[in-house]
Amino acid sequence: MNTEYKDLTQDISANLAQLRKTQPDVMKGFSDMGKAAMAGGALDPKTKELIALAVGVAARCDGCIGFHTKALARLGATVQEVHEALGVAIYMGGGPVAMYAANAVAAYQEFSELQKV
């Protein structure tokens, strides 16, 4: 797997910008839902991002992997935290999820290295 998650997330963001122009109400609603779901509460934002990553991996969504590993790197998640969340995803989803968990390891590493620059 040679996905460059930085490039993937940039491409997705550019394509979503087109949808924000043509489908503003839908995209605003989606954005508002995301902000509400990820806001701190009983669970802190990092924990919510770990859950989102696990769900994204289980759903086999490369874009989800990119955006949520980027957020986790920004929030200071440790490799161990990310790997434990991926372990839960693998447990819940089996072999196909293990393949996407490997992609998430690569994506987290890529975004963690970008945070150091």
Rosetta constraint file for C-alpha pairs under 8 A:
AtomPair CA 1 CA 103 HARMONIC 7.25 0.50
AtomPair CA 3 CA 8 HARMONIC 7.44 0.50
AtomPair CA 4 CA 8 HARMONIC 6.17 0.50
AtomPair CA 4 CA 107 HARMONIC 7.62 0.50
AtomPair CA 5 CA 9 HARMONIC 5.96 0.50
AtomPair CA 5 CA 63 HARMONIC 7.99 0.50
AtomPair CA 5 CA 66 HARMONIC 5.30 0.50
AtomPair CA 5 CA 107 HARMONIC 5.71 0.50
AtomPair CA 5 CA 110 HARMONIC 7.31 0.50
AtomPair CA 6 CA 10 HARMONIC 6.25 0.50
AtomPair CA 6 CA 66 HARMONIC 7.24 0.50
AtomPair CA 6 CA 110 HARMONIC 7.64 0.50
AtomPair CA 6 CA 111 HARMONIC 7.34 0.50
AtomPair CA 7 CA 11 HARMONIC 6.10 0.50
AtomPair CA 8 CA 12 HARMONIC 6.17 0.50
AtomPair CA 8 CA 63 HARMONIC 6.95 0.50
AtomPair CA 8 CA 66 HARMONIC 7.26 0.50
AtomPair CA 9 CA 13 HARMONIC 6.02 0.50
AtomPair CA 9 CA 63 HARMONIC 6.37 0.50
AtomPair CA 9 CA 66 HARMONIC 6.02 0.50
AtomPair CA 9 CA 67 HARMONIC 6.45 0.50
AtomPair CA 10 CA 14 HARMONIC 6.23 0.50
AtomPair CA 11 CA 15 HARMONIC 6.30 0.50
AtomPair CA 12 CA 16 HARMONIC 6.02 0.50
AtomPair CA 12 CA 63 HARMONIC 7.29 0.50
AtomPair CA 13 CA 17 HARMONIC 6.17 0.50
AtomPair CA 14 CA 18 HARMONIC 6.95 0.50
AtomPair CA 15 CA 19 HARMONIC 6.88 0.50
AtomPair CA 16 CA 20 HARMONIC 6.19 0.50
AtomPair CA 17 CA 21 HARMONIC 6.53 0.50
AtomPair CA 18 CA 22 HARMONIC 6.45 0.50
AtomPair CA 19 CA 23 HARMONIC 5.27 0.50
AtomPair CA 19 CA 24 HARMONIC 7.11 0.50
AtomPair CA 19 CA 27 HARMONIC 7.09 0.50
AtomPair CA 20 CA 24 HARMONIC 4.71 0.50
AtomPair CA 20 CA 26 HARMONIC 7.97 0.50
AtomPair CA 20 CA 27 HARMONIC 5.57 0.50
AtomPair CA 20 CA 28 HARMONIC 7.56 0.50
AtomPair CA 23 CA 27 HARMONIC 6.14 0.50
AtomPair CA 24 CA 28 HARMONIC 5.86 0.50
AtomPair CA 25 CA 29 HARMONIC 6.03 0.50
AtomPair CA 26 CA 30 HARMONIC 6.23 0.50
AtomPair CA 27 CA 31 HARMONIC 6.07 0.50
AtomPair CA 28 CA 32 HARMONIC 5.99 0.50
AtomPair CA 29 CA 33 HARMONIC 6.09 0.50
AtomPair CA 30 CA 34 HARMONIC 6.21 0.50
AtomPair CA 31 CA 35 HARMONIC 6.24 0.50
AtomPair CA 32 CA 36 HARMONIC 6.17 0.50
AtomPair CA 33 CA 37 HARMONIC 6.04 0.50
AtomPair CA 34 CA 38 HARMONIC 6.02 0.50
AtomPair CA 35 CA 39 HARMONIC 5.96 0.50
AtomPair CA 38 CA 45 HARMONIC 5.79 0.50
AtomPair CA 38 CA 48 HARMONIC 6.11 0.50
AtomPair CA 38 CA 49 HARMONIC 7.42 0.50
AtomPair CA 39 CA 44 HARMONIC 7.56 0.50
AtomPair CA 39 CA 45 HARMONIC 6.15 0.50
AtomPair CA 40 CA 44 HARMONIC 4.73 0.50
AtomPair CA 40 CA 45 HARMONIC 5.30 0.50
AtomPair CA 43 CA 47 HARMONIC 6.17 0.50
AtomPair CA 43 CA 48 HARMONIC 6.51 0.50
AtomPair CA 44 CA 48 HARMONIC 6.41 0.50
AtomPair CA 45 CA 49 HARMONIC 6.15 0.50
AtomPair CA 46 CA 50 HARMONIC 6.25 0.50
AtomPair CA 46 CA 72 HARMONIC 6.49 0.50
AtomPair CA 46 CA 75 HARMONIC 6.24 0.50
AtomPair CA 46 CA 77 HARMONIC 6.97 0.50
AtomPair CA 47 CA 51 HARMONIC 6.33 0.50
AtomPair CA 48 CA 52 HARMONIC 6.14 0.50
AtomPair CA 49 CA 53 HARMONIC 6.03 0.50
AtomPair CA 49 CA 68 HARMONIC 6.07 0.50
AtomPair CA 49 CA 71 HARMONIC 7.11 0.50
AtomPair CA 49 CA 72 HARMONIC 6.40 0.50
AtomPair CA 50 CA 54 HARMONIC 6.27 0.50
AtomPair CA 50 CA 68 HARMONIC 7.69 0.50
AtomPair CA 50 CA 72 HARMONIC 7.29 0.50
AtomPair CA 50 CA 81 HARMONIC 7.76 0.50
AtomPair CA 50 CA 82 HARMONIC 6.64 0.50
AtomPair CA 50 CA 85 HARMONIC 6.01 0.50
AtomPair CA 51 CA 55 HARMONIC 6.21 0.50
AtomPair CA 51 CA 85 HARMONIC 6.99 0.50
AtomPair CA 52 CA 56 HARMONIC 5.97 0.50
AtomPair CA 52 CA 64 HARMONIC 7.94 0.50
AtomPair CA 52 CA 68 HARMONIC 6.74 0.50
AtomPair CA 53 CA 57 HARMONIC 6.07 0.50
AtomPair CA 53 CA 64 HARMONIC 6.87 0.50
AtomPair CA 53 CA 65 HARMONIC 5.99 0.50
AtomPair CA 53 CA 68 HARMONIC 5.51 0.50
AtomPair CA 53 CA 69 HARMONIC 6.94 0.50
AtomPair CA 53 CA 85 HARMONIC 7.56 0.50
AtomPair CA 53 CA 86 HARMONIC 7.74 0.50
AtomPair CA 54 CA 58 HARMONIC 6.14 0.50
AtomPair CA 54 CA 85 HARMONIC 5.82 0.50
AtomPair CA 54 CA 86 HARMONIC 5.71 0.50
AtomPair CA 54 CA 88 HARMONIC 7.16 0.50
AtomPair CA 54 CA 89 HARMONIC 5.05 0.50
AtomPair CA 55 CA 59 HARMONIC 6.04 0.50
AtomPair CA 55 CA 89 HARMONIC 6.97 0.50
AtomPair CA 56 CA 60 HARMONIC 6.10 0.50
AtomPair CA 56 CA 61 HARMONIC 5.34 0.50
AtomPair CA 56 CA 62 HARMONIC 7.65 0.50
AtomPair CA 56 CA 64 HARMONIC 5.15 0.50
AtomPair CA 56 CA 65 HARMONIC 5.95 0.50
AtomPair CA 57 CA 61 HARMONIC 6.10 0.50
AtomPair CA 57 CA 62 HARMONIC 7.68 0.50
AtomPair CA 57 CA 64 HARMONIC 7.55 0.50
AtomPair CA 57 CA 65 HARMONIC 6.41 0.50
AtomPair CA 57 CA 86 HARMONIC 7.64 0.50
AtomPair CA 57 CA 89 HARMONIC 6.73 0.50
AtomPair CA 57 CA 97 HARMONIC 6.19 0.50
AtomPair CA 57 CA 100 HARMONIC 5.56 0.50
AtomPair CA 57 CA 101 HARMONIC 6.01 0.50
AtomPair CA 57 CA 104 HARMONIC 7.31 0.50
AtomPair CA 58 CA 89 HARMONIC 5.78 0.50
AtomPair CA 58 CA 90 HARMONIC 7.47 0.50
AtomPair CA 58 CA 92 HARMONIC 7.62 0.50
AtomPair CA 58 CA 93 HARMONIC 5.84 0.50
AtomPair CA 58 CA 97 HARMONIC 5.39 0.50
AtomPair CA 58 CA 100 HARMONIC 7.65 0.50
AtomPair CA 59 CA 97 HARMONIC 7.97 0.50
AtomPair CA 60 CA 97 HARMONIC 6.84 0.50
AtomPair CA 60 CA 100 HARMONIC 6.12 0.50
AtomPair CA 61 CA 65 HARMONIC 6.32 0.50
AtomPair CA 62 CA 66 HARMONIC 6.21 0.50
AtomPair CA 62 CA 100 HARMONIC 7.89 0.50
AtomPair CA 62 CA 103 HARMONIC 7.96 0.50
AtomPair CA 63 CA 67 HARMONIC 6.21 0.50
AtomPair CA 64 CA 68 HARMONIC 5.91 0.50
AtomPair CA 65 CA 69 HARMONIC 5.87 0.50
AtomPair CA 65 CA 103 HARMONIC 7.77 0.50
AtomPair CA 65 CA 104 HARMONIC 5.69 0.50
AtomPair CA 65 CA 107 HARMONIC 7.02 0.50
AtomPair CA 66 CA 70 HARMONIC 6.08 0.50
AtomPair CA 66 CA 104 HARMONIC 7.53 0.50
AtomPair CA 66 CA 107 HARMONIC 6.06 0.50
AtomPair CA 66 CA 108 HARMONIC 7.88 0.50
AtomPair CA 67 CA 71 HARMONIC 6.28 0.50
AtomPair CA 68 CA 72 HARMONIC 6.07 0.50
AtomPair CA 69 CA 73 HARMONIC 6.08 0.50
AtomPair CA 69 CA 104 HARMONIC 7.06 0.50
AtomPair CA 69 CA 107 HARMONIC 6.25 0.50
AtomPair CA 69 CA 108 HARMONIC 4.87 0.50
AtomPair CA 69 CA 111 HARMONIC 6.92 0.50
AtomPair CA 70 CA 74 HARMONIC 6.31 0.50
AtomPair CA 70 CA 107 HARMONIC 7.74 0.50
AtomPair CA 70 CA 108 HARMONIC 6.69 0.50
AtomPair CA 70 CA 111 HARMONIC 5.39 0.50
AtomPair CA 70 CA 112 HARMONIC 7.68 0.50
AtomPair CA 71 CA 75 HARMONIC 6.08 0.50
AtomPair CA 72 CA 76 HARMONIC 6.19 0.50
AtomPair CA 72 CA 77 HARMONIC 5.28 0.50
AtomPair CA 72 CA 108 HARMONIC 7.68 0.50
AtomPair CA 73 CA 77 HARMONIC 5.81 0.50
AtomPair CA 73 CA 108 HARMONIC 6.68 0.50
AtomPair CA 73 CA 111 HARMONIC 6.04 0.50
AtomPair CA 73 CA 112 HARMONIC 5.13 0.50
AtomPair CA 73 CA 115 HARMONIC 6.97 0.50
AtomPair CA 74 CA 112 HARMONIC 7.79 0.50
AtomPair CA 74 CA 115 HARMONIC 6.89 0.50
AtomPair CA 77 CA 81 HARMONIC 6.26 0.50
AtomPair CA 77 CA 82 HARMONIC 6.82 0.50
AtomPair CA 78 CA 82 HARMONIC 6.38 0.50
AtomPair CA 79 CA 83 HARMONIC 6.01 0.50
AtomPair CA 80 CA 84 HARMONIC 6.02 0.50
AtomPair CA 81 CA 85 HARMONIC 6.30 0.50
AtomPair CA 82 CA 86 HARMONIC 6.24 0.50
AtomPair CA 82 CA 105 HARMONIC 7.94 0.50
AtomPair CA 83 CA 87 HARMONIC 6.09 0.50
AtomPair CA 83 CA 105 HARMONIC 7.50 0.50
AtomPair CA 84 CA 88 HARMONIC 6.49 0.50
AtomPair CA 85 CA 89 HARMONIC 6.44 0.50
AtomPair CA 86 CA 90 HARMONIC 6.14 0.50
AtomPair CA 86 CA 101 HARMONIC 5.78 0.50
AtomPair CA 87 CA 91 HARMONIC 6.17 0.50
AtomPair CA 88 CA 92 HARMONIC 6.21 0.50
AtomPair CA 89 CA 93 HARMONIC 5.96 0.50
AtomPair CA 89 CA 97 HARMONIC 6.77 0.50
AtomPair CA 89 CA 98 HARMONIC 7.90 0.50
AtomPair CA 89 CA 101 HARMONIC 7.68 0.50
AtomPair CA 90 CA 94 HARMONIC 5.18 0.50
AtomPair CA 90 CA 95 HARMONIC 7.07 0.50
AtomPair CA 90 CA 97 HARMONIC 5.35 0.50
AtomPair CA 90 CA 98 HARMONIC 5.23 0.50
AtomPair CA 90 CA 101 HARMONIC 7.18 0.50
AtomPair CA 93 CA 97 HARMONIC 5.26 0.50
AtomPair CA 93 CA 98 HARMONIC 7.73 0.50
AtomPair CA 94 CA 98 HARMONIC 6.39 0.50
AtomPair CA 95 CA 99 HARMONIC 6.67 0.50
AtomPair CA 96 CA 100 HARMONIC 6.82 0.50
AtomPair CA 97 CA 101 HARMONIC 6.01 0.50
AtomPair CA 98 CA 102 HARMONIC 6.32 0.50
AtomPair CA 99 CA 103 HARMONIC 6.70 0.50
AtomPair CA 100 CA 104 HARMONIC 6.27 0.50
AtomPair CA 101 CA 105 HARMONIC 6.31 0.50
AtomPair CA 102 CA 106 HARMONIC 6.57 0.50
AtomPair CA 103 CA 107 HARMONIC 6.22 0.50
AtomPair CA 104 CA 108 HARMONIC 5.99 0.50
AtomPair CA 105 CA 109 HARMONIC 6.19 0.50
AtomPair CA 106 CA 110 HARMONIC 6.16 0.50
AtomPair CA 107 CA 111 HARMONIC 6.28 0.50
AtomPair CA 108 CA 112 HARMONIC 5.91 0.50
AtomPair CA 109 CA 113 HARMONIC 6.17 0.50
AtomPair CA 110 CA 114 HARMONIC 6.50 0.50
AtomPair CA 111 CA 115 HARMONIC 6.36 0.50
AtomPair CA 112 CA 116 HARMONIC 6.76 0.50
AtomPair CA 113 CA 117 HARMONIC 6.93 0.50
